[in-house]
Every structure is written in structure tokens, then in C-alpha cells.
Amino acid sequence: MKINGPNHSNFNPYKKNIQNQLQATETTAKKDKIEISNEAKQMQEHQKAQEARQKHIEALKQKVDSGEYQVDAKQTAEKMINFWKHR
């Protein structure tokens, strides 16, 4: 057995091993991470649009049922012509 005195630098040989283990776990430990794909984002936006469209459709149904809905034939014809021109 070899004794080097009170100023011995390797006083606790296990302390270095514990520090090395702590450093290794800190660098390898990863936090949970969540990523939403572009497709999922598009699906979310599409669903929002569907909800807004559904509300609009319900409002139109109520107007039709109550007799308040009036069709503007000229505006309908213009939209149809513009649709077929740009195809």
C-alpha cells in the first residue's frame, strides 16, 4: 500500500468515475421532442376550412328554409362564365 499524504490528487478514485458517468448521461440524455409534419399541418388547416364551410352551409340552409335566400341569376351566370374561361 502506498500513501502519498494529505495533498494526494487521487484521494478518491471513485469520484472521477462518478463525474465521468454524470457527464456521459448529461450529453446522451435527450429531452422528448415533437415535430408536426407538413402533411399534418395541411390536414389541420384543411379541417379549419371545412368547419368554416360547414357553418356557411348551415347559414345558407337556414336562409333557404326561411325563404330569405335570393338567387342573383346574373351574378351566378358571370361566375359560371369566369370559371369556364379560366380552365
Summary of the structure (lengths in Angstrom):
residues: 87
radius of gyration: 36.1
end to end distance: 93.8
largest distance: 106.4
contacts: 125
relative contact order: 0.04
helix: 67%
strand: 0%
